[in-house]
Amino acid sequence: GGPPFGCPNMPSTRLLHQFVIIVGLLLANAQPPMGGGPPGGGANVGVSGSGSSASTTCSQTSGACTTNFVDHSLTYDGNTGRLSGSITTNLCPSHTTPMSAEASCETQTIPDPAFPVASSPQAAPLLGRIGLTLKEGNNVYGPLDAGFTDGQVCTGGTCDGGSDLTVCENQLIYQCGEANVNMDMLMDECGGHANPYHHHTDLACDYSTTDSASHSPAIAVSLDGYVVYGKWEGSEKAPTLDACNGHTGPVPADSTYGITAGEVYHYHSTDTPPYLIGCYGPVDSLAACKALYDTCDDTDEITTFFGLDGSEITYNLWCPCYEHSGTAADDDQTPSVAAAASIHAPLLSLF
């Protein structure tokens, strides 16, 4: 008999080798990323920045983080409220993290060319960098995470990709019991986790989160150039925000970043989703935010989560739009009061 498959000019071992490679590539492409990833097919799914480049100017450029490095070259426009220029950072947090973080020296252009000023409002990346912290140059991510498979955080606990961190954490606690959940995989006391280290929630170590008497300081810059401030508007009040987590209002001067006092559009952190940024605003309605993402109101992305008390919560995966100060993006997404009564961060605001 001759070579297999009737190929007289190809040795059987070579053909078998090529066949194995092709099958391997097909299987690799068919596998979702660990914990899940954004679904495919939508024009606005998986958008990401393009303005980051490698740098060699950081005091530590690689390896396990030992030193934080951040250098700002930013100019503030008091008319628009936007910062422009660049930030060079090694992405290392200055505090000890539960998981080892790796240094990566890079320069990020602000605003990122992928999110031009004239195109606002815009969809923000569903996963990955949506901004950088000002104090340390750490990554800022949106409210959604890639999810967790069984055994990553606890045995018997899973969480679909595309959910916010609080609804995910509450389900894991319900499934496994709080004592069995590896909290090191979730948010640390500064609102970040993982490697590369990144923040999803309030930058609690970068400003006084209890000082509600005055407007909170600038804590981050988004890839569209707008500034993110802490959670207080001043006078013991939290701000009323649009579905992107921003509003137009007064901001205090900050000589560190050249910010002048004035009334401009800006974002705030919140204790409820989207925590930092849901989209690049401004937007005038929840519907306007949801229109930026093909996955919002997509029936294929509707699933059920469990609250802390085991109650079922209907949830729209991969939709980072929330009403003012964190009200759910969908009426059906609002949990019961019992489910929201967590000793951790509140699940979703009910107002």
N, C-alpha and C positions, 0 to 999 in steps of 0.2 A: 504494500500500500504506500501511497505518497503522503505528502504533508497534509495536515487537517484542513478542512474547509476548501479543498481544491485549489490551494495556492502553491503551485509547484516551485515558485521562485522565492518563497519566504520560509525559512527554517521554522519548525514548529515551536521551538523555544522562544524565538523572537516574537512570533505571533501571540503566544500565550502571555508574554511579558507586556506587550502593548494592550492586550485585552484587559489584563489586571489593572493597568494604569488608567484606562478609560473608565472602567467600572468604579475604580477608586475615586476618580474625579467626579463622576456622577453622584456617587453616594455623599461625597463631601459637600457638594453644592446643594444636595437635598436636605442636609441637616440644618436645623435652626441653631442659632448661637446658644450657648449655655444660658439657661434661664429664659430664653425667648428673645425675640427682637421685633422691631416694627414690621408690620405686614407689608407685603409688596403690592404694587399695582397702582397706588394712588400718587397723583402728581405732587402732592405736598407731603408725602410720607418720607421720612428720612433725610430731610434737608439738613445740610451741615455747612459750617463755615469754610472759607477757603483762604483766610488771611493769616494763617499761622505758618511760620518757617523755622527751621532749626537754627540755633545760635550757639556760639561757643563762649559767650561773654559772662555766663553765670559763674559764681564762685564754686559751685558744684554742678557738673553737667550730666552726671550719670551715677548709677549705683544706688544703693539704699540711702534714703534721705538722712542727712546729718545736719545740713545747713539750709535755711530758707534764703532764697535770693529773689528779689523783685526790684525792677527799675522802671520807673514811669517816665514816659516822654509824651505828655498829654497837654492839650490845650482845651480850655472850657469856653463854650459859646453861651454867653448869658442870655442871648435871644432865644435860642432853641433848647437849652438845657442839655446839650450833648457834649461829650468829650470826644476828641479826635487825636490821633497820634498812634502810639504803640506802647505795649507793656512787654518787657522781657522778664521771664520768670523760669525758675526750675521746677515749678509746680509742687514744691515741698512744703508741707505744713510746718509751723514752728513748734507745735505741740506733739507730744507722743501719741501715736495712733494705735488702735488695737491691731490693725493689719499693717505690715511693713509697706511703706510707700517708696516708690522709685523716682529718682530725679530725672527730669527731661527738660533740657534747656531749650526754650523756644521764644520767638517774638511774635506777638499777636497784634495785628493791625486793628485799630479802632477808628471808625466803624469797620467791621469786616466787609470786604467787597461783595460777599454773597448776600448781604443785607443792606443794600443802598438806602440812603436816607429818603430818597424820593419815592420809594416803594412801600412805605408804611401805610397801613398796618401789614404785617407779614407773619407767616408761620415761623415759629422758632423750632430748632431741632427737637425732635421727640426724645432722642437719646444723645448724649454727648454734650459738648460745651455750648452753653448759651451766653456765657459771660465769664468774667474773672473777678475775684475779690480784689479790692484795692490794697488792703493792708498787706497781704501775703502773695497775691498773684495766683491763688489756687483756682481750680476749675469750679465754675458754677454750672450745674445741670438743672433741667426742668423738674417738674414734680413727679415724672414717671420713671420707673426703673425697669430693667430688663427681666425682672422676675427671679424666682428661686425654684429649683427643682428639689425633689425629695432628698433630704440628707444634707443639703447645703447649709441650711440654718437649723433644722431639727428633723429628726426622723419622723416621717409621716406628714410633714408640713410642706405645702407647695404654695406658690403664688404666681399667677399668670403675669407675663410681661405686659407692660402697658398700664399698670395700676400705680396709683400714688403710694408713697411710702407708708402712710398711716393705715390705709385700708389693708395693705399687704401685711404689715406688722400685726394688726389686730387679728387677721385670719390665722397667721402662724401661731399666735398665742392661744387662740381657741383650739386649733388642731393639735397642738403639742403640749400645751400647758406652759405658762411663762417660765417656770424654772428650767424647762428643757430647751428653750430657745437660745441660740447663740447670739446674744445681742451685739457681739463684736462685728457681726456681718451687717448690722443695721446702722442707724445713725449714732455717732458719738456725741459727746456733750457740746461739740462745736457745730453740729449739723452736717457732718460729712462722714464719708466712709470709703472703703475699697482702695484699689490701686489700679490706675492712677487715682490719688485722693481727690475727691470732689464733693461739693456741697449740693444737697437737694433742698434743705430746710434752712431756717433762719441762722445767720452767722453769729451764733450766740456768744462766741469768744472774741468778737471783733468790736463790740460796743456794749454799753450798759443797757441791757434789755429791760431793766426795771425803771429806767428814767423816763417816765411818761410826761414829765412837766414840760419838756422842750422837744422840738423836732429832732428825731433821731439823725445821726450823722450818715454821710455817704459810706457805704460798705462794699459796693461792687459796681462794675460797669458792664452793661450788656453788650452783645456784639453789634447792636444797632446804635450804640453810642450813648444811650440814655443811662442815667445814673440810678442805682438801686440804693435806697435808704433803709434804715432799720424800721421797726414796726410802729413807731409812734409819730403822730402828727403834732403833738404838743398839747398842753392844757388837759392832760390826763385822757386824751382821746386817741383812738385809732382812726386812720383815714378811711374814707369811703372810696373804694377803688373800682376801676373797670374790670372787665373779664380778663385782661392781660396782667392785672395786679398793679396798674398805674393810675395816675390822675394828674391833673394840672392844679398846682397849688404852690405855696411858698416853700422855699428851701433855704437853709442857712448857709452862710459863707463857710468855706473850708480852704484855708490857705495851703494846706498840704497838696491839694490837687488843683488849685487855682480856681475853685468854684466860688462864684460871687452870689450874694443873696439876691433872690428874685422869685418870680412866679412862673414856673415852667412845668412841662410834663416830666414826670419821673415815676419810678417804681418804688414799692415798699415791700419789705418782707412781711409775711403773715404767719400766724400759727396754724393756719388751715391751708389746704391746697388752693392755688398752686405754689404756695410758700414763698417763691421769689418772682418768677416770671412764667406766665402761661402762653404769651404770644408777644410779638413786638408791636406795641401799640402806638398811638391810642386807638381804641375801638369805642363805638357808641352803644354797643349792646352785646349781650351774650351770644346772640345769633351771629353777629359780625365776627366774633372770635371763632366760633365753630365753623363758619364758612371758610376759614383759612386751612382747615384740615379735612381731608377726605374721610378720615376715620371717625369724626364726630357724627353721631346719629346714624352710623353704619350698623345695620342689624347684625352683620357678621361679627361685629366687635362687641356685642352685648353678652355679658356673662354674669355669673352670680358669685358673690363673695359671702363669707360668714363674718358677722360682727363678733365682738368679744363674748356676747351672750348666746351665740349660735344663731341669731336671727339672720335671715337671708337678705342680701343687698344686691339689687340689680345695678350693674356697673358697666359703663361704656369705656372699654379699653382704648388706649392710645388717643384719648381726647383730653388735652390739658387745659380746657376752658372751664372756668368756674365763675359764678356770679360774684358780686362785690364781697370782698373779704372772705371768700372761700365757700360760698353756697354751691351746692353740687351743680355739675354741668348739665344734669338731666333730672327732671322731677323724680323719676324712679330711682335715681342714684342716691337720694337723700336717705340715710339710715334712720332707724328708730332711735329714740332718745337713749334707750338702754344700750344700744350698740355704740353710741357716741360717748358714753360715760366711761372713758378710759383714764387710767392713771398716767398714761403717756400723752402724747400730743393729741388734741381732739381730732376725731375722725373727719367729719365734715360739718361745717356750720349749718345750723338749722334756721338761720334768718335770711 
